[in-house]
Amino acid sequence: MKLECKKAFKAFLSCEDGAVTVDWVVLTAAVAGLAMMVAAMLEPVLFDSAATGITGVIQQAAQR
């Protein structure tokens, strides 16, 4: 029984079937993290410009 476990464990360690999947998961996580960092940096700028634009439209509508 012990010998069978050693064989199974060695076979598990040498198996590379999921290696590409792991690579894609890591790559996808890195891209998602980078996108979140960029969004966090741009958020104040985007909200400020959107608020300014909306305020201008509301003021123009109020003057009519």
Backbone as a printed PyTorch tensor [residue, N CA C, xyz], in Angstrom:
tensor([[[  0.8260,  -1.2030,   0.0000],
         [  0.0000,   0.0000,   0.0000],
         [  0.8630,   1.2560,   0.0000]],

        [[  1.9360,   1.2370,   0.7900],
         [  2.8040,   2.4050,   0.8860],
         [  3.5000,   2.6810,  -0.4440]],

        [[  3.9070,   1.6350,  -1.1340],
         [  4.5750,   1.7750,  -2.4270],
         [  3.6270,   2.3700,  -3.4630]],

        [[  2.3650,   1.9840,  -3.4170],
         [  1.3770,   2.5160,  -4.3480],
         [  1.1740,   4.0190,  -4.1220]],

        [[  1.1930,   4.4320,  -2.8730],
         [  1.0350,   5.8580,  -2.5660],
         [  2.2230,   6.6510,  -3.0910]],

        [[  3.4260,   6.0990,  -2.9480],
         [  4.6120,   6.7860,  -3.4620],
         [  4.5390,   6.9140,  -4.9780]],

        [[  4.0980,   5.8660,  -5.6620],
         [  3.9650,   5.9030,  -7.1140],
         [  2.9300,   6.9510,  -7.5330]],

        [[  1.8120,   6.9510,  -6.8440],
         [  0.7520,   7.9020,  -7.1760],
         [  1.2140,   9.3340,  -6.9330]],

        [[  1.9580,   9.5460,  -5.8500],
         [  2.4460,  10.8890,  -5.5480],
         [  3.4720,  11.3500,  -6.5800]],

        [[  4.3720,  10.4550,  -6.9840],
         [  5.3480,  10.8040,  -8.0230],
         [  4.6540,  11.1100,  -9.3500]],

        [[  3.6250,  10.3280,  -9.6680],
         [  2.8750,  10.5700, -10.8990],
         [  2.1630,  11.9310, -10.8320]],

        [[  1.6420,  12.2560,  -9.6460],
         [  0.9670,  13.5440,  -9.4690],
         [  1.9510,  14.6930,  -9.6620]],

        [[  3.1470,  14.5730,  -9.1020],
         [  4.1410,  15.6400,  -9.2210],
         [  4.6500,  15.8090, -10.6460]],

        [[  4.7200,  14.7290, -11.3970],
         [  5.2480,  14.8200, -12.7570],
         [  4.1850,  15.1980, -13.7800]],

        [[  2.9340,  15.1730, -13.3950],
         [  1.8450,  15.4970, -14.3140],
         [  1.8170,  17.0000, -14.5710]],

        [[  1.7280,  17.4060, -15.8430],
         [  1.7250,  18.8170, -16.2120],
         [  0.4340,  19.2240, -16.9140]],

        [[ -0.6300,  18.4900, -16.7220],
         [ -1.8810,  18.7700, -17.4290],
         [ -2.4620,  20.1290, -17.0960]],

        [[ -2.3750,  20.5840, -15.8560],
         [ -2.9960,  21.8370, -15.4630],
         [ -2.0590,  23.0250, -15.4760]],

        [[ -0.8410,  22.8510, -15.9550],
         [  0.1500,  23.9370, -15.9070],
         [ -0.2770,  25.1410, -16.7360]],

        [[ -0.8300,  24.9110, -17.9050],
         [ -1.2510,  26.0170, -18.7640],
         [ -2.4230,  26.7540, -18.1280]],

        [[ -3.3170,  26.0100, -17.5080],
         [ -4.4520,  26.6340, -16.8310],
         [ -3.9770,  27.5380, -15.7070]],

        [[ -3.0180,  27.0780, -14.9360],
         [ -2.4730,  27.8880, -13.8510],
         [ -1.8210,  29.1430, -14.4080]],

        [[ -1.1010,  29.0220, -15.5000],
         [ -0.4810,  30.1930, -16.1310],
         [ -1.5370,  31.2260, -16.5270]],

        [[ -2.6270,  30.7770, -17.1380],
         [ -3.6780,  31.6920, -17.5610],
         [ -4.3710,  32.3430, -16.3660]],

        [[ -4.5630,  31.5870, -15.2960],
         [ -5.1940,  32.1540, -14.1020],
         [ -4.3160,  33.2540, -13.5130]],

        [[ -3.0250,  33.0040, -13.4390],
         [ -2.0980,  34.0120, -12.9010],
         [ -2.0550,  35.2340, -13.8090]],

        [[ -2.0010,  35.0260, -15.0940],
         [ -1.9750,  36.1400, -16.0450],
         [ -3.2650,  36.9610, -15.9710]],

        [[ -4.3940,  36.2920, -15.8970],
         [ -5.6770,  36.9860, -15.8010],
         [ -5.7780,  37.7830, -14.5090]],

        [[ -5.3100,  37.2140, -13.4110],
         [ -5.3310,  37.9240, -12.1290],
         [ -4.4390,  39.1620, -12.1850]],

        [[ -3.2900,  39.0540, -12.8390],
         [ -2.3940,  40.2080, -12.9700],
         [ -3.0380,  41.3180, -13.8000]],

        [[ -3.6770,  40.9680, -14.8860],
         [ -4.3310,  41.9640, -15.7350],
         [ -5.4950,  42.6120, -14.9860]],

        [[ -6.2750,  41.8170, -14.2600],
         [ -7.3930,  42.3710, -13.4820],
         [ -6.8830,  43.3030, -12.3890]],

        [[ -5.8080,  42.9300, -11.7220],
         [ -5.2260,  43.7950, -10.6960],
         [ -4.7160,  45.0960, -11.2740]],

        [[ -4.0710,  45.0270, -12.4170],
         [ -3.5890,  46.2340, -13.0810],
         [ -4.7470,  47.1380, -13.4900]],

        [[ -5.8080,  46.5500, -14.0050],
         [ -6.9780,  47.3380, -14.3930],
         [ -7.6130,  48.0160, -13.1770]],

        [[ -7.6480,  47.3250, -12.0550],
         [ -8.2050,  47.9250, -10.8360],
         [ -7.3380,  49.0790, -10.3460]],

        [[ -6.0200,  48.9410, -10.4560],
         [ -5.1340,  50.0320, -10.0460],
         [ -5.3170,  51.2530, -10.9370]],

        [[ -5.4140,  51.0420, -12.2320],
         [ -5.6130,  52.1580, -13.1660],
         [ -6.9640,  52.8220, -12.9090]],

        [[ -7.9990,  52.0240, -12.6710],
         [ -9.3250,  52.5830, -12.3950],
         [ -9.3090,  53.3890, -11.1050]],

        [[ -8.5880,  52.9190, -10.1110],
         [ -8.5250,  53.6480,  -8.8380],
         [ -7.7960,  54.9790,  -9.0060]],

        [[ -6.7930,  55.0090,  -9.8690],
         [ -6.0650,  56.2570, -10.1000],
         [ -6.8930,  57.2470, -10.9200]],

        [[ -7.6910,  56.7610, -11.8580],
         [ -8.4610,  57.6370, -12.7370],
         [ -9.8120,  58.0310, -12.1500]],

        [[-10.2650,  57.3470, -11.1220],
         [-11.6030,  57.5900, -10.5870],
         [-11.8510,  59.0470, -10.1980]],

        [[-10.9750,  59.6890,  -9.4280],
         [-11.2510,  61.0930,  -9.0660],
         [-11.3380,  62.0140, -10.2800]],

        [[-10.4790,  61.8030, -11.2440],
         [-10.4770,  62.6480, -12.4420],
         [-11.7670,  62.4630, -13.2280]],

        [[-12.1920,  61.2270, -13.3880],
         [-13.4070,  60.9570, -14.1570],
         [-14.6450,  61.5100, -13.4630]],

        [[-14.7370,  61.3300, -12.1570],
         [-15.9060,  61.8270, -11.4380],
         [-15.9370,  63.3500, -11.4140]],

        [[-14.7860,  63.9740, -11.2700],
         [-14.7460,  65.4370, -11.2620],
         [-15.1770,  66.0060, -12.6160]],

        [[-14.6660,  65.4290, -13.6810],
         [-15.0320,  65.9470, -15.0000],
         [-16.4930,  65.6520, -15.3090]],

        [[-16.9920,  64.5050, -14.8820],
         [-18.4050,  64.1890, -15.1040],
         [-19.2870,  65.1360, -14.3060]],

        [[-18.9120,  65.4080, -13.0730],
         [-19.6980,  66.3190, -12.2350],
         [-19.6970,  67.7270, -12.8200]],

        [[-18.5660,  68.1600, -13.3190],
         [-18.4780,  69.4900, -13.9400],
         [-19.3670,  69.5520, -15.1800]],

        [[-19.3200,  68.5290, -15.9880],
         [-20.1510,  68.4950, -17.1940],
         [-21.6340,  68.4870, -16.8760]],

        [[-22.0380,  67.6930, -15.8980],
         [-23.4470,  67.6300, -15.5140],
         [-23.9070,  68.9620, -14.9290]],

        [[-23.0440,  69.5730, -14.1160],
         [-23.3790,  70.8790, -13.5350],
         [-23.5890,  71.9160, -14.6380]],

        [[-22.7310,  71.9070, -15.6390],
         [-22.8720,  72.8510, -16.7520],
         [-24.1670,  72.6480, -17.5080]],

        [[-24.5480,  71.4100, -17.7500],
         [-25.7850,  71.1220, -18.4720],
         [-26.9900,  71.5850, -17.6560]],

        [[-26.9520,  71.3220, -16.3530],
         [-28.0590,  71.7360, -15.4860],
         [-28.1680,  73.2610, -15.4520]],

        [[-27.0530,  73.9430, -15.3740],
         [-27.0810,  75.4250, -15.3370],
         [-27.6030,  75.9850, -16.6420]],

        [[-27.2120,  75.4030, -17.7620],
         [-27.7090,  75.8670, -19.0560],
         [-29.2110,  75.6410, -19.1600]],

        [[-29.6690,  74.4990, -18.6710],
         [-31.1130,  74.2010, -18.7330],
         [-31.8850,  75.1490, -17.8260]],

        [[-31.3090,  75.5330, -16.7180],
         [-31.9890,  76.4160, -15.7730],
         [-32.0930,  77.8380, -16.3300]],

        [[-31.1580,  78.2390, -17.1710],
         [-31.1630,  79.5900, -17.7230],
         [-32.1790,  79.7370, -18.8460]],

        [[-32.6330,  78.6860, -19.4210],
         [-33.5620,  78.7700, -20.5580],
         [-34.9310,  79.0900, -20.1190]]])
